[in-house]
Amino acid sequence: MGANMAILIFFGIIDVLLIYGISLYNHLVSVKHAVSKAWANIGVLLKQRHDELPKLVEVCKQYK
């Protein structure tokens, strides 16, 4: 009876560690995607700013 209990405890610990590892991996993947999305948003904002610059220069020239 003691050996069976030890085996059950061992497999219980293995299960908990496995579930923790899977959960940690999923969290890291979601963080990686969030960082990638944030950089993509920065790229979009920089492109929009770059596209607006000639218009701003033209308005400044017209003001003179």
N, C-alpha and C positions, 0 to 999 in steps of 0.2 A: 504494500500500500504506500509506503514511503517513496519507493522508486517511481511509482506512477504519478504521485503528486509532484515530484521533482521534474519529471518530464513535462507535465502540464505547465508548470511554472516556467520552465525553460522555453517552451513553445509560445507561451503567453508573452514573455519578454521579447522573443524574436518577432512576434506579430506586432507588438507595440513599436519596436524599432523600425520595422518595415513600413508601417503606416506613417510614422514620423518622417522617415526618409522620403516617401512619396509626397507627403504634404509639403515638405521643405523644397523638394524639386519643383513642384507645381508653383509654389510661391516665387521661387527664383525665376522661373520662366515668365510668369506674369510681370515681375519687376523688369525683366529684360525687354519685354514688349512695351511696357509703359515708357521706359527710357527711349526706346526706338521711336515711339510715337511722339514723345516730347521733342526729340531732335528734328523729326519731320515737320512738326509745327513751327519750330524755329526757322527751318529752311523756307517754309512757305512765307513766313513773315518777312524774311530777308529778301525774298524774290519780289514780294509786293512792294517793299520799300525801294528796291532797285528799279522797278517798273514805274514808280511814281516820281522818281528823281528828275527825269527830263521834263515832265510837266511842271514841276516846281521851278526849275530853271527858266522855263518859258514864261511863267507867270512873273517871276522876278524881273526878267528882261522887259516885259510889257509895262511894269510899274515905273521904270525909269523914264 
